Amino acid sequence: MNSGAKPKVAIIIGSNRPNRICPTIATWVKEQMTRNDLEIDTIDLAEIKLPFLDEPEKPAADNYTKDHTKAWSELIDSYDGYVIVYPQYNWGYPAVLKNALDFLYKEWAGKPVSLMCYGNHGGFQGLMALKLVIVGLKMQSMSTNPPLNISDDMFDEKLQFKNINEAFASYSTPVKAVAQEFVDLINKQNLE
Ligand SMILES: Cc1cc2nc3c(=O)[nH]c(=O)nc-3n(C[C@H](O)[C@H](O)[C@H](O)COP(=O)(O)O)c2cc1C
């Protein structure tokens, strides 16, 4: 539970392979969403380094036994909402992301989430695939889930963005709209 005055949102970096582009996109998303009335942190699953789910009971039983689960629970519980930035992998989503989601239950439930999936053709299948998972977790789907289209011409020889501000210029408005939606939604919920 966030005990601060401002709504607090986590941007989750949903891929963990070496040379990934996800942190660059998450940083760009954070820049677009930054405003005075919203607190935003970034959570990198590559740094969190959860093992494959190793709890004996299902997460909904809320009986965590491992220190890494308790720490992950405490971290996720401290946010009012989430942006998940992730790539489409084979029409789905990265295993590291599903594992991190599967570790917990009540911490996600009821919280608003915006899915920002990237891939060729905007990562449409990856977006649809994770939408089903967040329904299972009883999260609140935000109305804005901007599809982020990537194409080969955006990248240099090291497969990193040549200029993400140029490449993603047209997504700035919808990503800013996500920030507005979080502020409106969370402040309204806090008043109820
Ligand atoms: C395992 C794997 C599967 C992929 N599957 C898709 C895919 O289904 N559709 C797509 O548009 N791109 C696909 N790609 C290309 C990714 O969009 C691209 O490699 C992107 O950089 C991955 O994000 P990351 O760098 O954060 O890992 C795939 C990449 C990997 C590594």
PDBQT file of the ligand as one rigid body, heavy atoms in Angstrom, charges set to zero:
ROOT
HETATM    1  C1  LIG A 201      12.732 -15.016 -28.305  1.00  0.00    +0.000 C 
HETATM    2  C2  LIG A 201      12.326 -13.900 -29.231  1.00  0.00    +0.000 A 
HETATM    3  C3  LIG A 201      11.115 -13.981 -29.893  1.00  0.00    +0.000 A 
HETATM    4  C4  LIG A 201      10.689 -12.924 -30.700  1.00  0.00    +0.000 A 
HETATM    5  N1  LIG A 201       9.450 -12.975 -31.273  1.00  0.00    +0.000 NA
HETATM    6  C5  LIG A 201       8.981 -11.888 -31.931  1.00  0.00    +0.000 A 
HETATM    7  C6  LIG A 201       7.639 -11.858 -32.390  1.00  0.00    +0.000 A 
HETATM    8  O1  LIG A 201       6.841 -12.772 -32.212  1.00  0.00    +0.000 OA
HETATM    9  N2  LIG A 201       7.214 -10.739 -33.023  1.00  0.00    +0.000 N 
HETATM   10  C7  LIG A 201       8.029  -9.648 -33.209  1.00  0.00    +0.000 A 
HETATM   11  O2  LIG A 201       7.581  -8.648 -33.771  1.00  0.00    +0.000 OA
HETATM   12  N3  LIG A 201       9.319  -9.659 -32.803  1.00  0.00    +0.000 NA
HETATM   13  C8  LIG A 201       9.804 -10.755 -32.171  1.00  0.00    +0.000 A 
HETATM   14  N4  LIG A 201      11.097 -10.761 -31.716  1.00  0.00    +0.000 N 
HETATM   15  C9  LIG A 201      11.966  -9.609 -32.020  1.00  0.00    +0.000 C 
HETATM   16  C10 LIG A 201      11.903  -8.604 -30.875  1.00  0.00    +0.000 C 
HETATM   17  O3  LIG A 201      10.848  -7.692 -31.041  1.00  0.00    +0.000 OA
HETATM   18  C11 LIG A 201      13.217  -7.810 -30.761  1.00  0.00    +0.000 C 
HETATM   19  O4  LIG A 201      14.309  -8.730 -30.706  1.00  0.00    +0.000 OA
HETATM   20  C12 LIG A 201      13.250  -6.936 -29.521  1.00  0.00    +0.000 C 
HETATM   21  O5  LIG A 201      14.515  -6.294 -29.463  1.00  0.00    +0.000 OA
HETATM   22  C13 LIG A 201      13.056  -7.784 -28.268  1.00  0.00    +0.000 C 
HETATM   23  O6  LIG A 201      13.008  -6.984 -27.098  1.00  0.00    +0.000 OA
HETATM   24  P1  LIG A 201      14.228  -7.024 -26.041  1.00  0.00    +0.000 P 
HETATM   25  O7  LIG A 201      15.428  -6.459 -26.819  1.00  0.00    +0.000 OA
HETATM   26  O8  LIG A 201      13.820  -6.119 -24.941  1.00  0.00    +0.000 OA
HETATM   27  O9  LIG A 201      14.442  -8.441 -25.650  1.00  0.00    +0.000 OA
HETATM   28  C14 LIG A 201      11.538 -11.796 -30.909  1.00  0.00    +0.000 A 
HETATM   29  C15 LIG A 201      12.768 -11.745 -30.242  1.00  0.00    +0.000 A 
HETATM   30  C16 LIG A 201      13.149 -12.764 -29.413  1.00  0.00    +0.000 A 
HETATM   31  C17 LIG A 201      14.472 -12.634 -28.669  1.00  0.00    +0.000 C 
ENDROOT
TORSDOF 0
